[in-house]
């Protein structure tokens, strides 16, 4: 077991890998400069905090709407305003409040508006604001801090830069050098470079729409590189294909005219495009999810939909041709009510609800809300969050912390300090208990292209290193335990032979780690 000190920061560290990195930071603090030690204290604080997941993507991709759905409360503003140009961190607190955090460290409490949403306009000097901290009494946030980001691709350069800094992109620009005036040598304050080394999220939920663009790829690559313990990073990113209901089925071959089928197929193709930067691409309808999950869908909405379900087929199909026709066609449901339904559900959600009511006229408002939530795809996103992020939070946090420790040592400019930190990390990674970090490192080397592997072997490394469930790791989900154990032992032997006889030196390094991973899986299955 890891030796864990009694320091306050480590008492709350969850997971053996995070505890090991925390112990490393404590042990190294007396051996490094005051500036680097200050950075280590920030790393320790981050290790004791919940996993930080940024929701990022291009402008108008529906990030804030998805944040509200994940939290289960409409609290992030979705209209254009000052708040949408800032990074907002949603975290657990015993009292609901919003704090405006200024660049100079000052904080100012901000009241929610009458609807319980963060105000769009802050009524403070916007240029002096660093970010927002929102504290909510929400159980979802106990082990996950959700970070809403400004959109990439915006004409507002400052907003884009805030997101780039959070994702780690800004500090990877070749033309960016630390400001000499902020060098901070010999102080216990973090300089610009050091702040960048420990800033940012540990995992990302990246929101795309129908088209994946080059800057999406670049943002994901920069994030991966910024949160890794080596050249790139573990698969700590999921992509979400939002606004799935807007996809024209006829534009996706094999969809058979079904919108959700088209979205699923398109998500699978986007996953191939974005691989290996993301673990998966999941289709979702963020607006529908937000309305159904955050209390936006009311009994009055259900009553209006029940009225619409009683229209004759010809009238109903005509009204669904477009949003304009839906809101202007003469019927008993008032125009204002129909506009409100569109704002909450869009045409796809309205159609889904009416079809459900026609099939089961006795559906209650609560049951109808659950049907809409099921139709939104939010459950699929949450399941992947659990499988990819929550189940692997210890490894993700430890790998991100090691990346920060390495970056801080490099930023110090002291070769001796850099070597001491490097040696300490190598000692940590040599321990058998740290094998998961070695596996993440091997995954990093392969997915970043630093170690070239045949495509089938690269796929296998990706599979073993990016799943928490043994069946998924082996690509044999649902198979009997005896088959899993036999396969794990067979692959362990194969990778050991490859490491010894068929691999380049770089490939051999990866192969030994994969061999060990299979062997540990075999041991675990035997023990069960």
N, C-alpha and C positions, 0 to 999 in steps of 0.2 A: 504494500500500500504506500501511497505518497505520504511523505512527512509534511504535515500542515502546521503552520505556526498559529499562534493564538491572536494574531493581529486582527483588528476590527474588520479590515477589508476582506480577510479570508474567511471569517466566521460565516459569511453569507454566500460564499462562492459555492455554486451548485455543480457537482460533477467532478470526478477525479482529474480529468485533463485540465480543466480550468484551475483547480486547486494546485496542480503541479506548476502551471505557468505563474500563478500568483506567488507560490513559494520561490520560484526562480527570481521574480522581480524583487521580493523582499531581500533575498540573499545578495543580489547584485547592487542594490541601492547604495551601500557604503563604498562600492568599488567604482562608481561612475561619478561624473560631474553633477553639480547641483541642478543644472538644467535638465540633464537626462533623468536624474532622480525624480524631478517634478513630472516628467513625462511618464515615468513608471507609476507614480501615484495615480495619474489619470487612467492608466491601463488597469490598475487594481480596482479603481472605482467602477470601470466598465465591466470587469470580470464579475463583480458582485451584483450587477444590475441585470434585469431581464434581457433576453435576446432582443436586439434592435433590428427591426425589419422596415426598410424604406419602401414606400410605394412610389415608384418613379415611372416616367414615360414622357412621351411628347405632349405638348400643350393640347388641351381639349380631348385627351384620350379617356377621360372619365376617372382620373385617379382619386379625387376627393369623394366622388360618389361611391367608389369601391371602399375607400377608408370608412365611410359611414356605415356601409353594409357590414364590414368586418367587425366594427366596434358594436354594431347593433343600436346605433343612435345617430340621428342626423345632427352632427356637431361641427363638422368641417364645412365651411362655406364652399359652395360650388359655383356661385356667380363671380364674375371678374371683380376683384377688389384688391385692396392692399394685402389682405391676409393670404390670398392665393399666390402672392409673389414672394412669400416667406416659407421657410422650412418650419413645420409645426410638428412637435413631438407629443404624441398622445400616450400617456402613461398612467399607471394606477395611482390613485390618491384617496385619502379618507374623506376629503372634501372636494367637491367639484369646483374647479377654478381654472383661470387662464392667467399665465404670467407672461408679460412682454419682457424679453431679455435684451438688454442694450449691449452694444459693443464694449462699453466700459465696465460691464459686469452688473450694472444696476438692474433691478427688476421692478416691474409695476403690475399690480393685479388688475386684470381686465374683466369686467362683468360680461356674461353671456347676454345676447340680445333676448328679446321677448319670446323668441321661438326656441331658445336653448342652444343657439348656434353662435360660434365665435363671430363677432362683428366683422363685416367686410372691411370697414374703415376703422383704424385704430385711434385716431385723434391724438397722435403723438408725432414727434419728428421721425418720419419713416426711415430716413437715411441713417439714423442712429440706432436702428433696431437690428439685432443679430438674428433672433428667431423667436418662436413662441413655444411655451411649454403648457400643455393642457393636461390637467390632472382630473381623472374621472373615476368614480366609484363603480368600476366595471370589472367583473371577474375575468373577462377576456384578456385584460391588460395586466394581470398579475404576473404572467410569465412571458409577456410579449409586449414590447414597446413598439407602437406603430407610428411611422414617421411619414407625414404627408409632405410632398416636395413640389416646388414650382415646375412648370412644364419645360422640358427641353424643346428647342426649336422655336422658342418665343422670341419676339422682337425686343423684349426687355432683357438686355445683356446681363444686368445685375441678377435677375431672377434665375437665368440659366446658370450663372456662375455659382449661385447658392446650391443648386442641385448638383452641379459638377463637383463642388467641394465635398458634398455629402457622399457622393458616389466614388470619390477618389480621383475623378478625371482631371481636376484642375492641377493637382500636383504632379501629374504625369505629362504635362505639356512641356515640350523641350525648351520653349522660350521663357519659361517661368523660373526665375531665380529668387532666392530669399532676399529680402530687403536688408541691406547691411545695417541700417539703423535699428533693425529689430533683431540683431544677432543674439543678444542676450547672453553671451558667454560669461560664465562666472556668476550667473544669477540663478535663483530657483524658480524663475518664471519661464513659461513655455514661449519660445520664439515662434515666428510664422511657420517655419519648416516643421518644427516639432509639433505644433498644434495640428498641422495637416497629417502628421504621422499617426496621431491617435484619434483623429476626427472620423466621422462617417459611420454608416450603418455596418452591421455584421452580415446581414442578408438582405436581399432585395426581391420584391414582388414587382416585376417590370410589366407595365401595361402597354400593350400594342393594340392596334386596330387591324383593319384588313391588310394593310401593307407594312412589311418590315423594311425599314430604311437603313442606309449605311450608318447614320448617326446613332440608331438604336444599337447596332452591333458595336460601335465604338464606345458607347456609354457602358454597355455590359462588359466589354473587355477591360475598360479602365477600372470598373468596380471590382471585377475579379482580381485584377492585379493588385489593387489597393488593399484587399482583405485577405491576402494569402500569406502563408508562411514561407513561400518561395517565389519563383518567377511569376506565377499567375495565382490561381486559387482553387479551392474546392468548389464543387457545384453547390453554391449557396445562393442560387438564384432560380426563381420560377417566373415564367412569363404568363400573362393572362391575356387572352384574346377577348377584349371587352367589346360591348355593343354587338354581340353575336347576332342579335335579332335584325340588324341592318344588312346582313349578308344576303345577297340575291342567290337563291339556290341554283338558278340556272347558270351562274358563273362558276360553279364548282362541280366538276364532273364526278359522277357517282353519288350525288346527293339525293337523287330521285325526287326532287322538288321539295324536300324537307329542310326547313331553315336550320334546325338544330343539327341535323346530319351534316349539312354543308359547313356549319361552324366547326364541328368536330373534325371533319376532314381537313379543313383549312388550318386548324390548330396543329394537327399532326404534321402537315407540310411545313408550317412555320417552325415547329420543333426541330425539324431536320435542318432548316436554314440557320437557326440560332444555336444549334448544337456545336460545341459542347458547353456553351456559355450558360445554358439554362438546363435544369433538370427536366422540365416539361413545359408545355404550353396548354393551358386549361381555358376552354371557352366559358364565358360568363356574360350575363346581361346585368350590368352594374346598377342601372336605374331601377329595374324590377327588383333586384336584391335589396337595394336601399329602401324602397318603399315598403316591401313586405317585411323586412327585418327590423326597421327602425321605428315602426309605429306610424309611418306615413299613410298606410292603407287603413281606412276607417270603415265602420259599419255603414255610414252614408255612401261611401264608394261602392260597397257590396250591394246596397239597395239599388243604386243607379245601374250597376251592371246587370242586376236581376231584371230590371225593366228592359234593358237592351236585349236580353236573351229572349224576350217574348216577341221581338220583331219578326216579321216574315223573312224567309231566306233571301229573297230577291233584294229587299230593302237593306238587309244587314250586309250582304256581300257588296252592295253598291257603296255603303258608308265606309267600308274598309278599304276602298280603293286608294284613298289618300287622307292625310290629316285634315286638309281643308274640307273635303267632303264630309268627313266624320263630324266635324264641329259645326258645319253650316246646314246639313240636311235637316229637314223638318221632322221632328219626332217629339214624343212627350218628355224625354229627358232634356232639361234646359241646356242651352249652349254652354253656359259657364261651367256646368257640371261636367260636360264632356271635355272641355278644355282642361279642367283639373285632372280628369282621368288620364288624358294624354300626357300631362306633365309628370304624372306619377308612374304610368305603366307603358306609355307609348302604344302604338297600334298592336304590336305583337302581344303585349301583356293584356290588352283589352280583349283581343281575340281569344287568347288562352283562357281568360276568366269566363267569357261568355260560353265558350265551348264546354267548359267544366260545368257551368250552371245548366246548360241544356241537357247534358248527360245526367246530372244529378240535381234536379231543381231544389231539393231540400238542403243543399249545402249551406252551412252556417257561414257567417262572415269570417270566423276564425279558421274554419276548414278551407275556405277559399283563399285566405291569406297564405296558408301552408302550401296550397297547390301552386300559387304564384311563386313562392320561395323555392319550391322544388324545380319549377320551370326556369328559374334564373341561373341555375348552375352554381350557386354560391357554395353548396355542400361540397362540390368537387374541389373548389378552391381551398376550402377549409381542410378537407382531407389531405390535400397535398401539402398544405402548411404544416399539418401535424406530422406527416410522414417525412418530409424533407427538412423542415426547420426544427420543430419542437423535439422530435425524436433524436436529432443530431445536434441539438443546441450546444451541448458540452464541447463537442469537437469543433463546431463552427466558431464558438467564442474563443476557444483556446488557440485555434489557427489564426484568427484575426488578431488576438493579443500578441502572438509571436511575431506576426507581421509588423505590428506597432513597435514592439521591442527592438526588432532588427532595424526598422527605419529610424528610430530614435538614436540608436548607436551610430548609424551611418551619418546622421545629421550632426553628430557631436564634433566631427572633424578630428577626433583623437584616435589614431590607429591602435593604440594600446587598449583603449576602451572598447573599440569595435571588436578586437580579437577576443577580449574577455567575454563579451556578450555572445559572440559566435561559439566559443568553446562551451559555454554554459548551456546553450541551446542544443548543441550536439550531444552533450552528456544526457540531457533530458530525453532527447529523441532516441537515444540508444537503449533506454529502459524498456523492458517488455511491455510494461503498462502503457507505454506511449505509442503502441503499434497503430492505433487509429490515426494519430497525427502523421505517422510514416505513410499510411495508406492515402491520406489526404494529400500528402506531399507527392506521392507517386502519381496520383490522379492529376494533380496540378502539372507535373512535368509532361504527361502525355497529352492532356487537353490543350495545353499552351503551345504544343509543338516543340518544346525544348528537347523532348525525347521522341524520335520518330518510331512509330510502331505500325505494323500491318493493320489495316482497317479492322479486321475481325478481332485482333487482340486489343486494339484501342477500345473497341466497343465493350469488350469483356472487362477491362480495367475500369471503364466508366460505370458499368453495371455494378461491379463489386464495391467500388468506392463511393457510390452516390446513393445507396439505399441502406436503410436501417433494418428492414425485415430480411431474414435469412433467405426465405423463398424468392424474394425479389433480387437479392444479391446473386443468387445462383441462376436466376432466370427460370425457376421451376416453381413458381407460386402455386400453392394448393396440392403439391405432390406429397406422398407419404414420407415420413421422416427418414425411413431406411434408405429410400432413393436419394434423398437430399444428402445424407451422410456419405453414401457411396460416391456420389458425383463430386462432392467437395474433396474427398480424398484423392479421387482420380485427377481432378484439376490441380490439386496441390502437387502431385507427382509430376504432372506435365510441365507446370511452370518451373519446378526445380530443375528438370532436365533442360528446359529452354534456357534458364539462367546459366547453366554450366556449359552447354554445348552449342546453342544456336543463336545466342544473343551478342550484340555489341556490348562493350563495357557499360554504356549508359542504359541500354535495354536490360542488362543483367541486374542493375541496381533496382529497377522497377520490378523485374520478374521475381527477385527474392522477396520483395514486400508482398506481392500478390500471392506467391507460394505460402508465405506465413499467414496471410489473411484466410486462405482456404483451409489451412491446417487448423487454425483457431476455430473456424466455423465447424470443422469436423469434430474437434474436441468438444465444443459446446453441444452439438447434436448428440454425441455419445453420452455426455453427462445427463442429458435430459431423458 
